[in-house]
Structures are given as structure tokens and as C-alpha cells.
Amino acid sequence: MMKQNSMLACEKREENRFITVGEIMLRLTPPDYGKIRMASSFEVHYGGSEANIALALANMGMDSTFFSVVPDNSLGKSTVRMLRSNDVHCSPVIYSTPEQTPSHRLGTYYLETGFGIRPSKVIYDRKHSAFSEFDFSTVDIEKILEGYTWLHLSGITPALSESCRELVMSSLKAAKKLGLTVSFDGNFRSKLWTWEEARDFCTQCLPYVDVLFGIEPYHLWKDEADHSRGDVKDGVPLQPDYEQQDKVFRAFVERYPNLKCIARHVRYVHSGSENSMKAYMWLDGKTYESRMFTFSILDRVGGGDAFAGGLIYAVMNGYSPEDIVNFAVASSAIKHTIRGDANITDDVSVIQNLMDMNFDIKR
């Protein structure tokens, strides 16, 4: 594995301090690929996009912190206990009172895991969660971010409430003021807000971002003065070739020169139980394409977060561009073999061996 200096590479691993902001939820899943309508029991996990990345990085040995709001009850405390058991720092987490968050509940979602030709299905029960009800104007976000080197945010958080949108914007501005590297994953959720709402807000975030995951939901107009001419991404397939993806990446960087890295994974669905995946990444003026990985699926949820976590880890540790994009995809592939939302992989060599297409037994 080669290491290479780039505009994002960190000189010393000990200096990297990661923090992310978002909601963590209770996940309930019928066992053995069962259907929700027939379930008499549920497996319990906790997850959420930002928490998943904090968990992945902590398990790979990075200094990782999570900021959120949970209700001050047994469910809220259980989420923090799980995070801490995986070496995620939780000192900024706020335990809210019923006066601060009247509904006083932890967001929940139900996952019906697909199998073969049957796809997975998600039912959300997260409206009026403690995180979405909390008044973040009472929080000194700049003070919370002091001393960290990397902030990660996603487009899920601003979809939850107006207060959450204000939290994301204030976090972006504070991070830029403090000199943190900022990564952002648009992570569109159609059950939380509309496509246009997501594009309008997430586009406002782009001037503050260093590392961008995904190319949607953002406006990238061909002509800012005449939107009728359409978006640069119009007509680009979900599974683009190298030239199509390179063109989009370069359009982003031309419009937003603050972007230092853009990465996206491309999924090929063969069935609910088998997928293939590769990725593209723009870094230091060049677009890179990963190997293609094909894998069986035990649990698909969190695959995109594992990709983001893998890329952040590889960048922080000074991997070469080719190794960054391959390590990120390998991280996602490994996650698909792990139950739960997060990539709980504490042996980095497992990912590195997969990255190098080495599937031998490890003794």
C-alpha cells in the first residue's frame, strides 16, 4: 500500500480529531429476514448516518466524537452506552428534559431486511424526536467544535426540522472559522423532505465543504442566470462511465473551488442479496476509478456511511488516491456482511486485504 501527500493528507495520525453531528435512532428488525407484519419479536440496533461514521472510525482506531441530543431516559442512555462501548467519545451529547423536547422520545425506524428478489423496506417513526425538537440556538456550536480537525455532516439532519437546518449551517460556518476539514454527504431521504427542498438547502452548504460525498441533491446549473438550460447532471445515468463522472466532478470543482475531494459509490443491484459496487473520486485535479467488488448481503443499511468512513480514514492516514478510493469501497463491501447500521470492523487489515482482492483465510 502506497502513501502519498495530497492537499488533504494529514501529517500525523495523532493530530486527527474527528467529530460529527446528527441523530441516532433505535432500529427494530424482524429476525431471519422476516416481514414486519408477521413479526413477533425484533432485534435491537442503534444507528444513524453520522453515528455510523463515528463508530466506523473509532473501531479503526481514530479519535472519534459524536454530538447529538437524546431524551434523558433509558433509551437515550442506551444509545450513548453503545457508542461508548465502541470507543466513540460522547461528552458533547445532550440529555434533554421533557421541558426542552416535549415529545421526549428517541427516533425509531423499522427495517424489513430483503432477501433474494425481495427488497428491504424501511418504516420511519422519528417525527418529533428529541433531536428534531431541540432548540439548537441555545448551543455554542463553535465551542463544541474547538480542538477538532474534521467535521462531518449529512443532508439527513437538515431534513428533520428548522432548528436542525440552523444547526447544520451554524456548524458549517463555525468549522470554516476554526479551520476544520468539512465533509458532507447529501444523503437524500424522500420520506423526510422533497427533492427540491433538499437541493435548495444542500446547495447552500457547498461553499463550506472540503470533501463531498455524492453528486446529489445539489443544483449545478449549466447557466446560473438561466436555470431553464438545466442542470449539468441532467441525463447522467445512475451508473455513469468514467468520462461522464469526470465531467460532473470537474463542473462541481469549477463552480466550487473550495472542494478538495469528491467521491461517490456506484451500486449494481443483482438481487436483494447480491450487489456489486465501485466508486469514483476526484482528488488533486484527477478522477480515479476503483475496482469492482461483488458481494453477498447480510445487512445493506449503512453501506454508504461505511464508504464515507473508509474514505475519511484513508485520507487521514495519507493513503495514495488509488488506495483511498479502493479502501472506501472495500469498507462498504465489508459492512454489507455485518448486522447493524455501522461498520464495526476493528481490524483494518481485513479491509486492506479485500481492497487488494485477497480473500485467503487469516490465521
C-alpha positions as CSV (number, residue, x, y, z in Angstrom):
1,M,0.0,0.0,0.0
2,M,1.4,3.4,-1.0
3,K,1.1,6.6,0.9
4,Q,1.2,10.0,-0.9
5,N,1.0,13.6,0.1
6,S,-2.1,15.5,-1.1
7,M,-3.9,18.6,-0.2
8,L,-6.0,16.6,2.3
9,A,-3.3,14.3,3.8
10,C,-2.6,14.7,7.5
11,E,1.0,14.7,8.6
12,K,0.5,12.8,11.9
13,R,-2.3,10.4,12.7
14,E,-2.3,11.6,16.4
15,E,-3.4,15.0,15.3
16,N,-6.6,13.8,13.7
17,R,-9.7,14.5,15.8
18,F,-13.0,13.7,14.2
19,I,-16.4,15.0,15.2
20,T,-19.8,14.5,13.6
21,V,-23.3,15.9,14.4
22,G,-26.6,14.1,13.8
23,E,-29.4,12.0,15.2
24,I,-29.0,8.4,16.4
25,M,-32.1,6.2,16.3
26,L,-33.4,2.9,17.6
27,R,-33.6,0.3,14.9
28,L,-36.0,-2.6,15.2
29,T,-35.6,-5.5,12.7
30,P,-37.6,-8.8,12.5
31,P,-35.0,-11.7,12.8
32,D,-34.1,-14.1,10.0
33,Y,-35.3,-11.8,7.1
34,G,-38.8,-11.9,8.5
35,K,-41.6,-9.4,7.4
36,I,-42.7,-6.7,9.8
37,R,-46.4,-7.6,9.5
38,M,-45.7,-11.2,10.7
39,A,-43.1,-10.3,13.4
40,S,-43.5,-11.4,17.0
41,S,-40.0,-10.2,18.0
42,F,-37.5,-7.6,16.9
43,E,-33.7,-7.4,17.0
44,V,-32.5,-4.1,18.5
45,H,-29.7,-2.0,17.0
46,Y,-28.9,1.7,17.1
47,G,-27.8,3.8,14.1
48,G,-27.9,6.9,12.0
49,S,-25.7,8.1,9.2
50,E,-23.4,10.3,11.2
51,A,-23.2,8.0,14.2
52,N,-22.3,5.1,11.8
53,I,-19.3,7.0,10.5
54,A,-18.2,7.9,14.1
55,L,-18.5,4.2,15.0
56,A,-16.5,3.1,11.9
57,L,-13.7,5.5,12.6
58,A,-13.5,4.7,16.3
59,N,-13.3,1.0,15.6
60,M,-10.4,1.6,13.2
61,G,-8.6,3.4,16.0
62,M,-9.3,7.0,15.2
63,D,-10.2,9.7,17.7
64,S,-13.9,10.0,17.1
65,T,-16.6,12.1,18.8
66,F,-20.4,12.3,18.3
67,F,-22.7,15.2,19.1
68,S,-26.4,14.7,19.4
69,V,-29.4,15.1,21.6
70,V,-31.2,12.1,23.2
71,P,-34.0,12.0,25.7
72,D,-32.9,11.7,29.3
73,N,-34.4,8.3,29.8
74,S,-33.2,4.6,29.5
75,L,-33.5,4.6,25.7
76,G,-31.4,7.7,25.3
77,K,-28.8,6.4,27.7
78,S,-28.7,3.1,26.0
79,T,-27.6,4.7,22.7
80,V,-24.7,6.5,24.4
81,R,-23.7,3.3,26.2
82,M,-23.5,1.6,22.8
83,L,-21.4,4.4,21.3
84,R,-19.0,4.5,24.2
85,S,-18.6,0.7,24.2
86,N,-17.2,1.2,20.7
87,D,-14.8,3.9,21.8
88,V,-16.8,6.9,20.5
89,H,-16.4,10.0,22.7
90,C,-19.9,11.3,23.7
91,S,-19.1,14.1,26.1
92,P,-20.9,16.7,23.9
93,V,-24.2,14.6,23.8
94,I,-27.1,16.5,25.4
95,Y,-29.6,14.5,27.5
96,S,-32.8,16.6,27.0
97,T,-35.6,17.1,29.5
98,P,-39.3,16.9,28.7
99,E,-39.4,20.7,29.0
100,Q,-36.7,21.0,26.3
101,T,-38.2,18.3,24.0
102,P,-41.9,17.9,24.8
103,S,-42.4,14.6,23.0
104,H,-39.3,13.3,24.8
105,R,-38.7,10.4,22.6
106,L,-35.9,8.7,20.7
107,G,-36.3,8.5,16.9
108,T,-37.1,4.9,15.8
109,Y,-37.2,3.1,12.5
110,Y,-38.2,-0.4,11.5
111,L,-36.2,-2.3,8.9
112,E,-37.6,-5.3,7.0
113,T,-34.5,-6.9,5.5
114,G,-34.9,-8.1,2.0
115,F,-33.8,-11.5,0.6
116,G,-33.2,-12.6,-3.0
117,I,-35.7,-10.8,-5.2
118,R,-37.5,-9.2,-2.3
119,P,-36.0,-5.7,-1.5
120,S,-35.6,-4.3,2.0
121,K,-38.1,-1.8,3.4
122,V,-37.9,0.9,6.0
123,I,-40.7,2.5,8.1
124,Y,-39.7,5.6,9.9
125,D,-41.1,6.6,13.3
126,R,-38.8,9.6,14.0
127,K,-41.1,12.6,13.9
128,H,-40.9,14.8,17.0
129,S,-37.8,13.1,18.3
130,A,-35.8,14.8,20.9
131,F,-33.1,15.7,18.4
132,S,-35.6,17.3,16.0
133,E,-37.4,19.2,18.7
134,F,-34.4,20.6,20.5
135,D,-33.6,24.3,20.2
136,F,-30.0,24.4,18.9
137,S,-29.9,28.2,19.1
138,T,-29.1,27.5,22.8
139,V,-25.9,25.6,21.9
140,D,-22.5,27.2,21.4
141,I,-21.5,25.1,18.4
142,E,-18.2,26.9,18.0
143,K,-17.2,25.9,21.5
144,I,-18.2,22.3,20.8
145,L,-16.0,22.1,17.6
146,E,-12.9,23.7,19.2
147,G,-9.9,21.3,19.1
148,Y,-11.2,19.1,16.3
149,T,-9.7,18.7,12.9
150,W,-12.5,17.2,10.9
151,L,-16.3,17.7,10.9
152,H,-18.8,15.5,9.1
153,L,-22.4,16.4,8.3
154,S,-25.2,14.9,6.2
155,G,-28.3,16.1,4.4
156,I,-30.4,13.9,6.7
157,T,-30.1,16.3,9.7
158,P,-31.5,19.4,8.0
159,A,-34.5,17.5,6.7
160,L,-35.7,16.9,10.3
161,S,-36.7,20.5,11.4
162,E,-35.9,24.2,11.0
163,S,-33.8,24.1,14.2
164,C,-31.8,21.2,12.6
165,R,-31.2,23.3,9.5
166,E,-29.9,26.1,11.6
167,L,-27.6,23.7,13.4
168,V,-26.1,22.5,10.1
169,M,-25.5,26.0,8.8
170,S,-24.0,27.2,12.1
171,S,-21.8,24.1,12.3
172,L,-20.5,24.7,8.7
173,K,-19.7,28.3,9.4
174,A,-18.1,27.6,12.7
175,A,-16.0,24.8,11.2
176,K,-14.7,27.1,8.5
177,K,-13.9,29.8,11.0
178,L,-11.9,27.2,13.1
179,G,-10.1,25.7,10.1
180,L,-11.6,22.2,10.3
181,T,-11.8,20.0,7.2
182,V,-15.5,19.6,6.5
183,S,-17.1,16.6,4.8
184,F,-20.7,16.5,3.7
185,D,-23.0,13.7,2.4
186,G,-26.2,14.8,0.8
187,N,-28.0,11.5,1.7
188,F,-31.4,12.4,0.3
189,R,-34.3,10.8,2.1
190,S,-37.6,11.1,0.2
191,K,-39.7,10.3,3.3
192,L,-38.3,13.4,5.1
193,W,-38.4,16.2,2.5
194,T,-38.9,16.8,-1.2
195,W,-36.2,16.7,-3.8
196,E,-36.4,20.4,-4.4
197,E,-36.2,21.2,-0.7
198,A,-33.2,19.0,-0.4
199,R,-31.4,20.5,-3.4
200,D,-32.2,24.1,-2.3
201,F,-30.7,23.6,1.1
202,C,-27.8,21.3,0.4
203,T,-26.6,23.6,-2.4
204,Q,-26.3,26.4,0.2
205,C,-23.8,24.1,2.1
206,L,-21.4,23.6,-0.8
207,P,-19.3,26.7,-0.3
208,Y,-18.3,25.4,3.2
209,V,-17.4,21.9,2.1
210,D,-13.9,20.3,1.5
211,V,-14.9,16.7,0.9
212,L,-18.2,16.0,-0.8
213,F,-19.9,12.5,-0.9
214,G,-22.3,12.0,-3.8
215,I,-23.4,14.4,-6.5
216,E,-27.0,14.9,-5.4
217,P,-29.1,16.6,-4.1
218,Y,-27.5,19.8,-5.4
219,H,-28.2,22.4,-8.0
220,L,-25.4,22.6,-10.5
221,W,-26.9,24.8,-13.2
222,K,-25.4,25.0,-16.6
223,D,-26.2,28.7,-16.5
224,E,-26.7,30.4,-13.1
225,A,-28.6,33.2,-14.9
226,D,-30.9,30.9,-16.9
227,H,-32.0,27.8,-15.0
228,S,-34.2,26.7,-17.9
229,R,-31.0,25.4,-19.6
230,G,-31.0,22.7,-17.0
231,D,-28.5,21.1,-14.6
232,V,-25.1,19.7,-15.5
233,K,-26.1,16.4,-14.1
234,D,-29.2,16.1,-16.3
235,G,-29.0,12.9,-18.4
236,V,-26.1,11.4,-16.4
237,P,-27.1,7.8,-15.7
238,L,-27.1,6.2,-12.2
239,Q,-24.2,4.1,-13.3
240,P,-22.0,6.5,-15.3
241,D,-18.8,5.7,-17.1
242,Y,-15.5,7.4,-16.3
243,E,-15.9,10.2,-18.8
244,Q,-19.4,11.1,-17.6
245,Q,-18.4,11.1,-14.0
246,D,-15.2,13.1,-14.6
247,K,-17.2,15.8,-16.4
248,V,-19.6,16.2,-13.4
249,F,-16.8,16.3,-10.9
250,R,-15.0,19.0,-12.9
251,A,-18.1,21.0,-13.1
252,F,-18.5,20.9,-9.3
253,V,-14.9,22.0,-8.7
254,E,-15.2,24.8,-11.3
255,R,-18.3,26.1,-9.6
256,Y,-17.0,25.5,-6.0
257,P,-13.2,25.7,-6.0
258,N,-13.2,25.1,-2.2
259,L,-13.9,21.4,-2.9
260,K,-10.8,19.4,-2.4
261,C,-12.3,15.9,-2.9
262,I,-15.5,14.5,-4.4
263,A,-16.4,10.8,-4.1
264,R,-19.3,8.6,-4.9
265,H,-20.0,4.9,-5.0
266,V,-22.0,3.3,-7.8
267,R,-24.1,0.3,-6.9
268,Y,-25.2,-2.5,-9.3
269,V,-28.1,-4.5,-7.8
270,H,-28.3,-8.1,-9.0
271,S,-30.8,-9.1,-6.3
272,G,-31.8,-8.2,-2.7
273,S,-29.0,-10.5,-1.6
274,E,-26.2,-9.7,-4.1
275,N,-24.8,-6.4,-5.3
276,S,-21.7,-5.1,-7.0
277,M,-20.1,-1.8,-6.2
278,K,-17.3,0.5,-7.4
279,A,-16.6,4.2,-6.9
280,Y,-15.2,7.3,-8.5
281,M,-13.2,10.0,-6.7
282,W,-11.8,13.4,-7.8
283,L,-8.7,14.5,-5.9
284,D,-5.8,16.8,-6.7
285,G,-7.1,17.5,-10.2
286,K,-7.8,13.9,-11.3
287,T,-10.6,11.5,-11.3
288,Y,-9.9,7.9,-10.0
289,E,-12.0,4.8,-10.5
290,S,-11.9,1.9,-8.0
291,R,-12.0,-1.8,-8.6
292,M,-15.4,-3.5,-8.9
293,F,-16.4,-5.5,-5.8
294,T,-19.2,-8.1,-5.8
295,F,-20.6,-9.4,-2.5
296,S,-23.5,-11.2,-0.8
297,I,-25.5,-9.0,1.6
298,L,-26.3,-9.8,5.2
299,D,-27.3,-6.2,6.0
300,R,-27.3,-3.4,3.4
301,V,-28.1,-0.4,5.7
302,G,-25.2,1.8,6.3
303,G,-23.2,0.8,3.2
304,G,-22.9,4.4,2.1
305,D,-21.8,5.5,5.6
306,A,-19.1,2.8,5.6
307,F,-17.9,4.1,2.2
308,A,-17.6,7.6,3.7
309,G,-16.0,6.4,6.9
310,G,-13.4,4.4,4.9
311,L,-12.6,7.3,2.7
312,I,-12.1,9.6,5.7
313,Y,-9.9,7.1,7.4
314,A,-7.7,6.6,4.3
315,V,-7.4,10.4,3.7
316,M,-6.5,10.9,7.4
317,N,-3.8,8.3,7.1
318,G,-2.2,9.6,4.0
319,Y,-3.1,6.8,1.5
320,S,-2.4,7.3,-2.2
321,P,-5.5,8.3,-4.2
322,E,-5.9,4.8,-5.7
323,D,-5.8,3.3,-2.3
324,I,-8.2,5.8,-0.8
325,V,-10.9,5.0,-3.3
326,N,-10.4,1.2,-3.1
327,F,-10.2,1.3,0.7
328,A,-13.5,3.2,0.8
329,V,-15.3,0.7,-1.5
330,A,-13.8,-2.3,0.4
331,S,-15.1,-0.7,3.7
332,S,-18.6,-0.6,2.2
333,A,-18.4,-4.2,0.9
334,I,-17.3,-5.4,4.4
335,K,-20.2,-3.5,6.1
336,H,-22.7,-5.5,4.0
337,T,-21.5,-8.6,5.9
338,I,-22.2,-7.1,9.3
339,R,-25.5,-6.8,11.1
340,G,-26.5,-3.4,12.3
341,D,-26.1,0.1,10.8
342,A,-22.4,0.6,11.4
343,N,-19.2,-0.9,10.0
344,I,-17.9,-2.4,13.3
345,T,-14.6,-3.6,11.9
346,D,-11.7,-3.2,14.3
347,D,-9.1,-4.9,12.1
348,V,-8.1,-2.6,9.3
349,S,-6.1,-5.3,7.6
350,V,-9.4,-7.1,6.8
351,I,-10.4,-4.1,4.7
352,Q,-6.9,-3.8,3.2
353,N,-6.9,-7.5,2.2
354,L,-10.3,-7.1,0.5
355,M,-9.1,-3.9,-1.2
356,D,-6.2,-6.0,-2.7
357,M,-8.6,-8.8,-3.6
358,N,-7.0,-11.1,-1.1
359,F,-9.7,-13.5,0.3
360,D,-7.5,-16.1,1.9
361,I,-8.2,-17.3,5.5
362,K,-6.4,-15.3,8.1
363,R,-4.6,-17.5,10.7
